């Protein structure tokens, strides 16, 4: 983190129109580079999860559904490209900062903002969760082997960790922005110290559960870096120093891996999150800032802008539904008369381009149908007290955690869905088409 602290000092003052007392100037325009990269990262997530799904048939004819990447030595170096969650949270922090400061300048309260974020995130997710609960129950009734149903439920639940963490980070945005505005360097140092301390204690004791504390420290720290990108603090850093920061971060990551302080597989470093993800996030942010001018030009093209806009308007729908679609397609393969190659075989790899194409088309078709609610703007302002909004966030996170802990059982999906629906209602939302 010493690489980043010198450039996190407050940006020079710029002339700006008056805003509410204590409020930072609100940005009124979107950053097309941020929008474009967020759309790309979402596509990477879908393709990565598609790559992990391996289906085959055992010698006795029983179906096999597993993570195809388990046991493949080539996956670890591939994760250095595919592990994009650090940058996802940085750019999420950028978006959250601009949204909150703009709304705050218009007089919105913390409760208004948090409740709106709960509605925005949970309404599209609730549809996918309900659909999964129904699908798993239907499979059991149809007589599908219990272990296959359990595996399907577990695989679909895995990506939902992001929803739970993002709900928590979003609920804390007003508070964390206040810390950023008043004590930005101290906040970054404290969060970084927390990340390192948790990793040290975890390594010394061997207790993996302690690492779960970094669910807060790691992702909040990356979100704070996004705040610095959003407020212009990093705009004055030139290309050379940015490349040096990226190179130094990669070197630090290499040391962490070589000394055994972090795994070479950066996907493994997600559960629970480790300091190497912050280091990766610093490198990714520096490279993003280097490429930002070119990315803005690329994302401003008419066709690109239309595609990026469509994806970002339905981002949570895509994230929430894509794994259900992927597992459904895998089930269709198991039921088909096709001869299924063994995962990681030459024939299997040769079929990946077609598999990716089918997944992307299927996800796009599903999202086009169910994503209208997320893409529609809220018809009116909904005023929610801070206490009620906080309860909504806690209930929503509780629903996601229920599914993550026991997602192999259809009953957990039902309970999780009930909690998430309660959270939506507490936030003033409705599942009716808008």
FINUGU-146009 format. One line per field, with one value per residue (C-alpha): z, x, y; residue in three letters; residue number from 1; chain. Coordinates in Angstrom, 2 decimals, m for minus. Each point is the difference from the previous one (the first is absolute). Layout:
<nodes>
up	(Z:...) $
east	(X:...) $
north	(Y:...) $
aa	(ALA:...) $
i	(NUM:...) $
ch	(A:...) $
</nodes>
This chain:
<nodes>
up	(0.00:0.35:m3.81:m0.01:3.07:m1.48:m2.81:2.22:1.33:m0.73:m3.56:m0.59:0.36:m3.22:m0.59:0.41:0.36:3.56:1.69:3.33:2.99:0.69:m3.40:m2.63:m3.48:m1.78:m3.42:m2.55:m2.87:m0.25:m0.69:m3.12:0.81:3.32:m1.63:m2.78:2.29:2.40:m2.92:m1.07:3.53:0.24:m3.22:1.41:3.07:m2.17:m2.16:3.02:1.67:m3.32:m0.25:3.46:m0.80:m0.97:m0.88:m0.89:0.52:2.25:m1.12:1.67:m1.90:2.95:m0.70:1.26:0.58:1.41:m0.13:m3.10:1.16:3.16:m0.38:m3.16:0.46:m2.69:1.88:2.55:m2.55:m1.87:3.13:m0.24:m2.95:1.02:3.63:m0.64:3.22:1.52:m2.92:0.09:3.57:m0.82:m2.86:2.17:2.52:m2.78:m0.91:3.63:0.78:m2.96:0.71:3.70:m0.32:m2.76:2.00:3.20:m1.78:m0.91:3.62:0.19:3.38:0.86:0.35:m3.44:m1.61:1.79:m0.65:m3.69:m0.24:1.66:m2.51:m2.93:1.00:1.50:m2.32:m2.98:2.28:1.65:m3.31:m0.64:3.57:m0.17:m3.38:1.40:3.01:m2.31:m2.40:2.76:1.53:m3.41:m0.54:3.30:m0.79:m3.42:1.66:m0.95:2.30:3.19:m0.44:m3.46:1.38:2.88:m2.36:m2.24:2.99:1.29:m3.39:m0.55:3.51:m0.19:m1.98:2.45:2.41:m2.12:0.60:3.77:0.17:m2.44:2.02:3.09:m1.77:m1.59:3.34:1.42:m2.89:1.73:3.10:m1.98:m2.25:3.13:1.20:m3.46:0.04:3.54:0.61:m3.34:0.65:3.55:m1.27:m2.68:2.46:2.59:m2.51:m1.45:3.49:0.65:m3.18:0.85:3.65:m0.91:m2.48:2.57:2.72:m2.42:m1.13:3.55:1.42:m3.01:0.70:m3.40:1.54:1.31:m3.63:m0.38:1.76:m3.20:m1.72:1.47:m0.02:m3.53:m1.89:1.94:m0.66:m3.73:0.11:1.64:m2.87:m2.32:1.94:m0.71:m3.70:0.03:1.79:m2.28:2.60:m2.42:m3.16:0.45:0.10:m3.34:m2.18:1.13:3.73:m0.62:m1.93:2.77:2.60:m2.08:m0.40:3.68:0.94:m2.25:1.61:3.49:m1.07:m1.29:3.36:1.85:m2.17:0.13:3.79:0.41:1.42:m2.83:m2.48:m3.66:m0.87:0.48:m0.10:3.07:1.64:m0.06:2.65:2.37:m1.62:0.53:m0.25:m3.45:m1.37:1.16:m1.66:m3.19:0.27:0.20:m3.14:m1.85:1.03:m1.13:m3.40:m0.30:0.60:m2.63:m2.57:1.04:m2.87:m2.63:1.79:m0.03:m3.76:m0.51:2.27:m1.64:m3.36:m0.88:m0.16:3.01:2.04:m0.81:1.04:3.14:0.98:m0.46:2.09:2.85:0.22:0.71:1.80:3.12:m2.06:m2.06:3.10:1.89:m2.85:m1.94:2.21:m0.04:m3.80:m0.17:2.28:m1.93:m3.24:1.66:1.03:m3.57:m1.17:2.48:m1.31:m3.65:m2.10:m0.69:0.92:2.70:0.02:3.28:1.46:m0.85:m2.86:m3.45:m1.25:3.00:m0.63:m3.69:0.96:2.35:m2.65:m0.98:3.68:0.78:m2.95:1.10:3.58:m1.04:m2.32:2.62:2.73:m2.31:m0.88:3.63:1.09:m2.82:1.40:3.75:0.12:m0.83:3.66:0.74:m3.18:0.79:2.09:3.28:m0.66:3.18:2.93:3.00:3.36:2.49:3.48:0.75:2.59:m2.35:m2.83:2.31:0.97:m3.70:m0.72:2.92:m1.01:m3.62:0.93:2.32:m2.90:m2.20:2.80:0.60:m3.62:0.04:3.13:m0.94:m3.72:m0.67:1.55:m1.84:3.37:0.51:m3.29:1.13:3.34:m1.67:m2.53:2.80:1.79:m3.19:m0.83:3.55:m0.56:m3.23:1.77:2.85:m2.58:m1.49:m3.09:m1.92:m2.36:m2.30:m3.47:m0.15) $
east	(0.00:2.98:m0.01:m3.40:m0.14:2.04:m2.51:m3.08:0.44:m2.94:m0.12:0.70:m3.03:m1.91:m2.63:m3.42:m3.59:m1.33:m1.17:m1.51:2.24:2.44:m0.65:2.63:m0.73:m2.18:1.01:m2.76:1.42:0.75:3.48:m0.31:3.27:m1.41:m3.26:1.82:2.38:m2.78:m1.87:3.14:0.63:m3.54:0.54:3.22:m1.92:m2.59:2.67:2.08:m2.95:m0.88:3.55:m0.26:m3.07:0.96:m2.59:0.61:m1.44:1.58:0.62:m3.23:m1.95:m0.50:0.34:3.02:m0.13:3.22:2.45:2.03:2.90:0.71:3.30:1.10:3.49:m0.56:m2.85:2.17:1.86:m3.28:m1.52:2.48:m2.05:m3.43:0.01:m1.66:m1.99:2.47:m0.48:m3.74:m0.15:2.21:m2.28:m3.01:1.44:0.32:m3.67:m1.16:1.96:m1.44:m3.54:0.07:1.66:m2.43:m3.02:1.31:0.38:m3.68:m0.98:m0.23:0.57:2.06:m3.21:m1.21:3.27:0.35:m3.62:0.37:3.11:m1.78:m2.85:2.39:2.04:m2.57:m2.99:1.82:1.77:m3.26:m1.41:3.01:m0.06:m3.70:0.48:2.87:m2.06:m2.81:2.41:1.77:m3.30:m1.23:3.14:m0.52:m3.64:1.03:2.27:3.37:2.70:0.36:3.75:m0.51:m2.63:2.30:2.92:m2.17:m1.21:3.54:1.40:m2.78:0.44:3.76:m0.01:m2.48:2.84:0.43:m3.58:0.33:3.26:m1.18:m3.18:2.09:2.45:m2.87:m1.75:3.22:0.65:m1.29:2.10:3.11:m0.28:m0.08:3.19:1.53:m0.76:1.29:2.69:0.76:3.61:m0.73:m2.98:2.09:2.81:m2.41:m1.74:3.33:1.31:m3.14:0.49:3.62:m0.75:m2.76:2.27:2.80:m2.27:m1.57:3.41:1.34:m3.01:m1.12:m3.59:m1.54:m3.17:1.97:0.56:m3.71:0.63:1.73:m3.37:m0.30:3.58:1.01:m3.10:m0.50:3.64:m0.43:m3.20:1.94:2.50:m2.98:m1.00:3.46:m0.41:m3.41:0.97:2.97:2.70:1.82:m0.47:3.29:2.10:1.77:0.41:3.55:m0.70:m3.20:1.89:2.60:m2.75:m1.50:3.40:0.82:m3.40:0.60:3.43:m1.54:m2.60:2.79:1.79:m3.20:m0.46:3.64:0.12:m3.24:m1.85:m2.54:m1.12:1.00:m3.66:m1.64:m3.46:0.92:1.06:m3.66:m1.16:0.70:1.48:3.71:2.41:1.17:m3.40:0.69:3.41:m1.64:m2.58:2.74:1.66:m3.31:m0.99:3.34:m0.31:m3.60:1.11:2.74:m2.49:m2.87:0.28:m0.03:m2.79:m2.11:0.44:m0.86:m3.05:m1.34:m0.54:m3.71:m0.16:2.25:m1.93:m3.29:1.32:1.67:m3.14:m2.18:2.33:0.47:m3.71:m0.53:3.25:m1.51:m2.50:2.88:2.03:m2.94:m1.35:3.07:0.96:m3.54:0.07:3.42:m1.04:m3.27:1.99:2.30:m3.05:m1.28:3.31:m0.32:m3.48:1.03:1.13:3.32:3.26:1.54:3.80:1.87:0.68:3.49:0.43:0.96:m3.56:m1.37:2.24:m0.89:m3.66:0.48:m0.47:m3.39:m0.90:0.87:m2.07:m3.02:0.32:0.24:m2.99:m2.09:0.89:m0.80:m3.40:m0.91:1.18:m1.90:m3.15:0.50:2.23:m2.61:m0.71:3.63:0.41:m3.11:0.54:m1.80:m3.22:0.18:2.21:m0.49:0.93:1.25:1.38:3.59:m1.06:m2.37:2.54:2.61:m2.35:m0.74:3.73:0.54:m2.96:1.16:3.53:m1.48:m1.97:3.08:2.10:m2.70:0.28:3.81:0.21:m2.64:m0.59:0.20:m3.48:m3.05:m1.48:2.88:m0.87:m3.63:1.01:2.57:m2.58:m2.46:2.60:0.95:m3.65:m0.41:3.06:m1.48:m3.24:1.83:1.86:m3.31:0.28:m2.39:0.50:m2.75:1.17:0.90) $
north	(0.00:2.34:0.10:1.62:2.25:2.90:0.47:m0.20:3.52:2.31:1.26:3.70:2.20:0.71:2.68:m1.58:1.06:0.27:m3.16:m0.85:0.75:m2.79:m1.60:m0.68:1.36:m2.54:m1.21:0.32:m2.05:m3.71:m1.28:m2.11:m1.80:m1.20:m1.08:m1.84:m1.85:m0.98:m1.58:m1.88:m1.25:m1.32:m1.90:m1.48:m1.22:m1.76:m1.66:m1.03:m1.72:m1.63:m1.33:m1.53:m2.09:m3.52:m2.62:m3.62:m3.47:m2.63:m3.57:m1.11:2.66:2.35:3.74:1.97:3.75:1.48:2.87:m0.79:2.19:m2.00:m1.79:1.83:1.48:2.61:1.66:1.86:2.18:0.53:1.54:2.87:1.15:m1.27:1.18:3.35:0.40:2.50:2.40:m0.74:1.35:2.98:1.02:m0.78:2.45:2.57:m0.43:0.03:3.17:1.90:m1.23:0.86:3.41:0.96:m1.12:1.56:3.34:m0.25:m0.55:m3.81:m1.62:m3.07:m2.00:1.07:m1.06:m3.35:m0.97:0.88:m2.15:m2.92:0.27:0.33:m3.05:m2.33:0.32:m1.58:m2.50:m1.09:m1.21:m2.23:m1.33:m0.83:m1.68:m2.08:m1.10:m1.13:m1.74:m1.95:m1.07:m1.12:m2.08:m1.78:m0.71:m1.31:m2.55:1.47:m1.46:2.02:0.44:1.54:2.39:0.91:0.64:2.17:2.03:0.41:1.09:2.54:1.41:0.55:3.28:1.52:0.82:3.11:1.07:m0.38:1.96:2.67:0.52:0.62:2.32:1.94:0.45:1.49:2.40:3.18:m0.73:m1.00:3.07:2.16:m1.68:0.47:3.70:0.59:m2.63:m1.63:m1.06:m1.16:m2.02:m1.72:m0.72:m1.42:m2.26:m1.15:m0.75:m2.02:m2.03:m0.81:m0.76:m2.45:m1.81:m0.22:m1.36:m2.44:m1.26:m0.26:m1.84:m1.99:1.03:0.75:1.43:3.00:0.97:0.73:3.32:1.07:m0.17:3.49:1.30:m1.09:1.09:3.23:0.91:m0.58:2.04:2.87:m0.10:0.40:3.13:1.44:m0.74:1.67:3.23:0.67:m0.69:m2.31:2.08:1.84:m3.18:m0.35:m3.07:m0.81:m0.10:m1.95:m2.67:m0.08:m0.49:m2.84:m1.65:0.32:m1.46:m2.99:m0.47:0.12:m2.56:m2.24:0.22:m0.87:m3.09:m1.13:0.32:m1.94:3.00:m0.22:m2.67:0.20:m0.62:3.39:m1.53:m2.03:3.27:1.06:m2.45:1.58:3.13:0.70:2.92:m1.07:1.06:3.57:m0.13:m1.27:2.77:2.65:m1.40:m0.19:3.54:1.41:m1.71:1.21:3.59:m0.38:m1.29:2.28:2.53:m2.76:m1.83:3.15:0.31:m3.67:0.08:3.18:m1.72:m0.27:m3.80:m0.49:2.57:m1.72:m3.43:1.35:1.90:m3.08:m2.17:2.49:0.73:m3.72:m0.80:m1.55:m1.99:m1.41:m0.84:m1.51:m2.13:m1.11:m2.93:m1.39:0.19:m1.68:m2.88:m0.40:m0.30:m2.52:m2.02:0.12:m1.45:m2.86:m0.78:0.24:m2.97:1.76:m1.70:2.18:0.33:m0.29:3.46:1.34:m2.49:1.32:m0.54:1.89:3.01:m0.05:0.34:2.99:2.75:m1.45:m0.46:3.62:1.21:m2.03:1.26:3.66:m0.29:m1.82:2.50:2.92:m1.49:m0.62:3.44:1.68:m1.59:0.39:3.07:2.61:0.75:0.83:2.07:2.10:3.10:0.32:1.92:2.06:0.87:m2.27:1.50:m2.60:0.62:m0.99:m2.59:m1.76:0.10:m1.53:m2.83:m0.57:m0.34:m2.40:m2.18:m0.04:m1.02:m2.65:m1.46:m0.23:m1.52:m2.63:m1.10:0.07:m2.14:m2.59:0.48:m3.74:m0.32:1.39:1.01:2.45:1.69:0.33:1.54:2.26:1.16:0.80:2.14:1.82:0.73:1.36:2.19:1.38:0.82:1.72:2.09:1.12:m2.17:m2.19:m2.92:1.22:0.98:3.64) $
aa	(UNK:UNK:UNK:UNK:UNK:UNK:UNK:UNK:UNK:UNK:UNK:UNK:UNK:UNK:UNK:UNK:UNK:UNK:UNK:UNK:UNK:UNK:UNK:UNK:UNK:UNK:UNK:UNK:UNK:UNK:UNK:UNK:UNK:UNK:UNK:UNK:UNK:UNK:UNK:UNK:UNK:UNK:UNK:UNK:UNK:UNK:UNK:UNK:UNK:UNK:UNK:UNK:UNK:UNK:UNK:UNK:UNK:UNK:UNK:UNK:UNK:UNK:UNK:UNK:UNK:UNK:UNK:UNK:UNK:UNK:UNK:UNK:UNK:UNK:UNK:UNK:UNK:UNK:UNK:UNK:UNK:UNK:UNK:UNK:UNK:UNK:UNK:UNK:UNK:UNK:UNK:UNK:UNK:UNK:UNK:UNK:UNK:UNK:UNK:UNK:UNK:UNK:UNK:UNK:UNK:UNK:UNK:UNK:UNK:UNK:UNK:UNK:UNK:UNK:UNK:UNK:UNK:UNK:UNK:UNK:UNK:UNK:UNK:UNK:UNK:UNK:UNK:UNK:UNK:UNK:UNK:UNK:UNK:UNK:UNK:UNK:UNK:UNK:UNK:UNK:UNK:UNK:UNK:UNK:UNK:UNK:UNK:UNK:UNK:UNK:UNK:UNK:UNK:UNK:UNK:UNK:UNK:UNK:UNK:UNK:UNK:UNK:UNK:UNK:UNK:UNK:UNK:UNK:UNK:UNK:UNK:UNK:UNK:UNK:UNK:UNK:UNK:UNK:UNK:UNK:UNK:UNK:UNK:UNK:UNK:UNK:UNK:UNK:UNK:UNK:UNK:UNK:UNK:UNK:UNK:UNK:UNK:UNK:UNK:UNK:UNK:UNK:UNK:UNK:UNK:UNK:UNK:UNK:UNK:UNK:UNK:UNK:UNK:UNK:UNK:UNK:UNK:UNK:UNK:UNK:UNK:UNK:UNK:UNK:UNK:UNK:UNK:UNK:UNK:UNK:UNK:UNK:UNK:UNK:UNK:UNK:UNK:UNK:UNK:UNK:UNK:UNK:UNK:UNK:UNK:UNK:UNK:UNK:UNK:UNK:UNK:UNK:UNK:UNK:UNK:UNK:UNK:UNK:UNK:UNK:UNK:UNK:UNK:UNK:UNK:UNK:UNK:UNK:UNK:UNK:UNK:UNK:UNK:UNK:UNK:UNK:UNK:UNK:UNK:UNK:UNK:UNK:UNK:UNK:UNK:UNK:UNK:UNK:UNK:UNK:UNK:UNK:UNK:UNK:UNK:UNK:UNK:UNK:UNK:UNK:UNK:UNK:UNK:UNK:UNK:UNK:UNK:UNK:UNK:UNK:UNK:UNK:UNK:UNK:UNK:UNK:UNK:UNK:UNK:UNK:UNK:UNK:UNK:UNK:UNK:UNK:UNK:UNK:UNK:UNK:UNK:UNK:UNK:UNK:UNK:UNK:UNK:UNK:UNK:UNK:UNK:UNK:UNK:UNK:UNK:UNK:UNK:UNK:UNK:UNK:UNK:UNK:UNK:UNK:UNK:UNK:UNK:UNK:UNK:UNK:UNK:UNK:UNK:UNK:UNK:UNK:UNK:UNK:UNK:UNK:UNK:UNK:UNK:UNK:UNK:UNK:UNK:UNK:UNK:UNK:UNK:UNK:UNK:UNK:UNK:UNK:UNK:UNK:UNK:UNK:UNK:UNK:UNK:UNK:UNK:UNK:UNK:UNK:UNK:UNK:UNK:UNK:UNK:UNK:UNK:UNK:UNK:UNK:UNK:UNK:UNK:UNK:UNK:UNK:UNK:UNK:UNK:UNK:UNK:UNK:UNK:UNK:UNK:UNK:UNK:UNK:UNK:UNK:UNK:UNK:UNK:UNK:UNK:UNK) $
i	(1:2:3:4:5:6:7:8:9:10:11:12:13:14:15:16:17:18:19:20:21:22:23:24:25:26:27:28:29:30:31:32:33:34:35:36:37:38:39:40:41:42:43:44:45:46:47:48:49:50:51:52:53:54:55:56:57:58:59:60:61:62:63:64:65:66:67:68:69:70:71:72:73:74:75:76:77:78:79:80:81:82:83:84:85:86:87:88:89:90:91:92:93:94:95:96:97:98:99:100:101:102:103:104:105:106:107:108:109:110:111:112:113:114:115:116:117:118:119:120:121:122:123:124:125:126:127:128:129:130:131:132:133:134:135:136:137:138:139:140:141:142:143:144:145:146:147:148:149:150:151:152:153:154:155:156:157:158:159:160:161:162:163:164:165:166:167:168:169:170:171:172:173:174:175:176:177:178:179:180:181:182:183:184:185:186:187:188:189:190:191:192:193:194:195:196:197:198:199:200:201:202:203:204:205:206:207:208:209:210:211:212:213:214:215:216:217:218:219:220:221:222:223:224:225:226:227:228:229:230:231:232:233:234:235:236:237:238:239:240:241:242:243:244:245:246:247:248:249:250:251:252:253:254:255:256:257:258:259:260:261:262:263:264:265:266:267:268:269:270:271:272:273:274:275:276:277:278:279:280:281:282:283:284:285:286:287:288:289:290:291:292:293:294:295:296:297:298:299:300:301:302:303:304:305:306:307:308:309:310:311:312:313:314:315:316:317:318:319:320:321:322:323:324:325:326:327:328:329:330:331:332:333:334:335:336:337:338:339:340:341:342:343:344:345:346:347:348:349:350:351:352:353:354:355:356:357:358:359:360:361:362:363:364:365:366:367:368:369:370:371:372:373:374:375:376:377:378:379:380:381:382:383:384:385:386:387:388:389:390:391:392:393:394:395:396:397:398:399:400:401:402:403:404:405:406:407:408:409:410:411:412:413:414:415:416:417:418:419:420:421:422:423:424:425:426:427:428:429:430:431:432:433:434) $
ch	(A:A:A:A:A:A:A:A:A:A:A:A:A:A:A:A:A:A:A:A:A:A:A:A:A:A:A:A:A:A:A:A:A:A:A:A:A:A:A:A:A:A:A:A:A:A:A:A:A:A:A:A:A:A:A:A:A:A:A:A:A:A:A:A:A:A:A:A:A:A:A:A:A:A:A:A:A:A:A:A:A:A:A:A:A:A:A:A:A:A:A:A:A:A:A:A:A:A:A:A:A:A:A:A:A:A:A:A:A:A:A:A:A:A:A:A:A:A:A:A:A:A:A:A:A:A:A:A:A:A:A:A:A:A:A:A:A:A:A:A:A:A:A:A:A:A:A:A:A:A:A:A:A:A:A:A:A:A:A:A:A:A:A:A:A:A:A:A:A:A:A:A:A:A:A:A:A:A:A:A:A:A:A:A:A:A:A:A:A:A:A:A:A:A:A:A:A:A:A:A:A:A:A:A:A:A:A:A:A:A:A:A:A:A:A:A:A:A:A:A:A:A:A:A:A:A:A:A:A:A:A:A:A:A:A:A:A:A:A:A:A:A:A:A:A:A:A:A:A:A:A:A:A:A:A:A:A:A:A:A:A:A:A:A:A:A:A:A:A:A:A:A:A:A:A:A:A:A:A:A:A:A:A:A:A:A:A:A:A:A:A:A:A:A:A:A:A:A:A:A:A:A:A:A:A:A:A:A:A:A:A:A:A:A:A:A:A:A:A:A:A:A:A:A:A:A:A:A:A:A:A:A:A:A:A:A:A:A:A:A:A:A:A:A:A:A:A:A:A:A:A:A:A:A:A:A:A:A:A:A:A:A:A:A:A:A:A:A:A:A:A:A:A:A:A:A:A:A:A:A:A:A:A:A:A:A:A:A:A:A:A:A:A:A:A:A:A:A:A:A:A:A:A:A:A:A:A:A:A:A:A:A:A:A:A:A:A:A:A:A:A:A:A:A:A:A:A:A:A:A:A:A:A:A) $
</nodes>
